[in-house]
Amino acid sequence: MSFRMPEQQKQDCKTRIKEFFYRERGEEIGDLAADHIYQFVQEELGMYFYNRGVEDAKGMMEQKLISLEEDLESLKRIPKR
């Protein structure tokens, strides 16, 4: 799965990768290594994050529909007896 990300966001991701490696492993990695890691995450792992986002959006929409159905039910008029 590949997608186009705005260049500034892509650069921000690579900067964060480099910072992570330095902070967690004491390693300084260069732009090329950070780019390879970024590409790996995007191509191999990105689908899991994307699918989770889709599931979250689906759940949110289901809740909105339930709320809408409740609102519509409350608008029904009951015949007087």
BELBEL-V200279 format. One record per helix or strand. SS is the DSSP state (helix for helix, strand for strand). FROM is the first residue (numbers start at 1). TO is the last residue. Records with the same first field share a line. If there is no record, write none. Layout:
SS = FROM-TO, FROM-TO
This chain:
helix = 7-25, 31-75
